[in-house]
Amino acid sequence: MLLITGATGFIGRQLVARLVAQGERPRCLVRDLRQASSSLPVESVELVQGATTQPATLEPALQGVDTIIHAAFMTADRKQSPGNNYEETNVGGTSNLILAARAAGVKRMIEISGLGTKPDKPGSYMQGRYLSEKMLMESGLDWTIIRPSVLFGKGAPFIKGLTELIETAPVVPLIGGGKTMFQPISVDDVVTVIIKVLQDPDRTNRKIFTIGGPEYYSFSQIFDMLLQATHHSRPKVYAPTPLVGVGAAVMEAVLPKPPLTKAAMALFSFNNTTDLDSVERDFGFKPQSFKTYLETQGV
Ligand SMILES: NC(=O)c1ccc[n+]([C@@H]2O[C@H](COP(=O)([O-])OP(=O)(O)OC[C@H]3O[C@@H](n4cnc5c(N)ncnc54)[C@H](OP(=O)(O)O)[C@@H]3O)[C@@H](O)[C@H]2O)c1
């Protein structure tokens, strides 16, 4: 039995849809059964109510499970709130899941992490992501970690956020000068990689796969492509990183869904790139081009 955490998320929903289309019936750990029923094919999956932050819910959810795909993380673009914060969800939640998995005799866990995960200041978002990987590597379970670059595809949070900014702001801010490099990869291709990992436990055990699409783009180029795809024209202004950090802090304090969070600023402190042939080399297929996707399907 396969258990998916984060099944109602952007990646999780597409992963579930693909597995169901292949005739599988995964078990999905969901926090809200009613909401999950509107985003998941309830007839074809097994829904279990629970949360990684509520250890008592994990024992029944893990009965008979041999493999977990763990995608229940609080991403950096989400504003923290009581009971929903990076530390409790990403570090505490993963720790609870590993403990419960070991107790339940689960064999293997696949963690959906992010490109660039590395140690950082204690308590920071990035340190939490780093610890959630480290705990899994030291868990005694069989493990695989997948670290994608930013994603594109229908409803992709990164692209959606930038498109909304283009539609609402009079100018587009080039954080740190817009030079940070990204390697967008389609959610379809990430799901294909997850399924290939799932199907090949021997080759993928104890490995980290850092994956990105077939092209590199600077943040400024991504804005240009989105401006073109949405038929908008906006002046691009240089926005020094410290100033944007202050802006993000203010927006987080006053807006329920801020367009930028302080934690998301971490994404701009390094190039979000890996080898251009990462997917083809490790998984044997060519990932989709972001440019072609925009030209053929729009944002
Ligand atoms: N999207 C990207 O561009 C991107 C790029 C690189 C890496 N990733 C990584 O991929 C993973 C999945 O990302 P995503 O974009 O699919 O995230 P997402 O859309 O924000 O979904 C997060 C999922 O986690 C669930 N969740 C949150 N806290 C939970 C808890 N305590 N217990 C159980 N479930 C909980 C959410 O459930 P609810 O429905 O109840 O909120 C939701 O299903 C993350 O590790 C992310 O960093 C994403």
The ligand as a MOL file (V3000), in Angstrom:
LIG
                    3D

  0  0  0     0  0            999 V3000
M  V30 BEGIN CTAB
M  V30 COUNTS 48 52 0 0 0
M  V30 BEGIN ATOM
M  V30 1 N 5.2950 23.9840 -6.4030 0
M  V30 2 C 6.5740 24.1950 -6.7350 0
M  V30 3 O 6.9350 25.0520 -7.5910 0
M  V30 4 C 7.6530 23.3720 -6.0690 0
M  V30 5 C 8.9630 23.4930 -6.5600 0
M  V30 6 C 9.9760 22.7460 -5.9660 0
M  V30 7 C 9.6790 21.9200 -4.8960 0
M  V30 8 N 8.4060 21.8310 -4.4310 0 CHG=1
M  V30 9 C 8.1870 20.9690 -3.2530 0
M  V30 10 O 7.2170 19.9740 -3.4920 0
M  V30 11 C 6.5160 19.6860 -2.2810 0
M  V30 12 C 5.0200 19.8170 -2.5400 0
M  V30 13 O 4.7960 21.1500 -2.9960 0
M  V30 14 P 3.3890 21.6710 -3.5270 0
M  V30 15 O 3.6620 22.8180 -4.4400 0
M  V30 16 O 2.5540 20.5300 -4.0070 0 CHG=-1
M  V30 17 O 2.7940 22.2390 -2.1580 0
M  V30 18 P 1.3130 22.7520 -1.8170 0
M  V30 19 O 0.5030 22.9010 -3.0520 0
M  V30 20 O 1.4450 23.9080 -0.9000 0
M  V30 21 O 0.7060 21.5220 -1.0020 0
M  V30 22 C 1.1050 21.2100 0.2940 0
M  V30 23 C 0.3250 19.9920 0.7360 0
M  V30 24 O 0.7250 19.6540 2.0630 0
M  V30 25 C -0.4380 19.4710 2.8580 0
M  V30 26 N -0.0980 19.7510 4.2440 0
M  V30 27 C 0.4330 20.8710 4.7670 0
M  V30 28 N 0.6260 20.7260 6.0810 0
M  V30 29 C 0.2310 19.4640 6.3890 0
M  V30 30 C 0.1760 18.7010 7.5830 0
M  V30 31 N 0.5880 19.1930 8.7640 0
M  V30 32 N -0.3050 17.4270 7.5300 0
M  V30 33 C -0.7230 16.9020 6.3590 0
M  V30 34 N -0.7200 17.5760 5.2010 0
M  V30 35 C -0.2530 18.8410 5.2330 0
M  V30 36 C -1.4480 20.4170 2.2690 0
M  V30 37 O -2.7330 20.0200 2.6800 0
M  V30 38 P -4.0290 20.9940 2.7330 0
M  V30 39 O -4.7300 20.7850 1.4060 0
M  V30 40 O -4.8040 20.4950 3.8790 0
M  V30 41 O -3.5120 22.3930 2.9180 0
M  V30 42 C -1.1880 20.1790 0.7850 0
M  V30 43 O -1.7940 18.9690 0.3800 0
M  V30 44 C 7.0520 20.6650 -1.2320 0
M  V30 45 O 8.0630 20.0680 -0.4770 0
M  V30 46 C 7.6400 21.7810 -2.0810 0
M  V30 47 O 8.6630 22.5010 -1.4350 0
M  V30 48 C 7.3790 22.5250 -4.9870 0
M  V30 END ATOM
M  V30 BEGIN BOND
M  V30 1 1 1 2
M  V30 2 2 2 3
M  V30 3 1 2 4
M  V30 4 1 4 5
M  V30 5 2 4 48
M  V30 6 2 5 6
M  V30 7 1 6 7
M  V30 8 2 7 8
M  V30 9 1 8 9
M  V30 10 1 8 48
M  V30 11 1 9 10
M  V30 12 1 9 46
M  V30 13 1 10 11
M  V30 14 1 11 12
M  V30 15 1 11 44
M  V30 16 1 12 13
M  V30 17 1 13 14
M  V30 18 2 14 15
M  V30 19 1 14 16
M  V30 20 1 14 17
M  V30 21 1 17 18
M  V30 22 2 18 19
M  V30 23 1 18 20
M  V30 24 1 18 21
M  V30 25 1 21 22
M  V30 26 1 22 23
M  V30 27 1 23 24
M  V30 28 1 23 42
M  V30 29 1 24 25
M  V30 30 1 25 26
M  V30 31 1 25 36
M  V30 32 1 26 27
M  V30 33 1 26 35
M  V30 34 2 27 28
M  V30 35 1 28 29
M  V30 36 1 29 30
M  V30 37 2 29 35
M  V30 38 1 30 31
M  V30 39 2 30 32
M  V30 40 1 32 33
M  V30 41 2 33 34
M  V30 42 1 34 35
M  V30 43 1 36 37
M  V30 44 1 36 42
M  V30 45 1 37 38
M  V30 46 2 38 39
M  V30 47 1 38 40
M  V30 48 1 38 41
M  V30 49 1 42 43
M  V30 50 1 44 45
M  V30 51 1 44 46
M  V30 52 1 46 47
M  V30 END BOND
M  V30 END CTAB
M  END
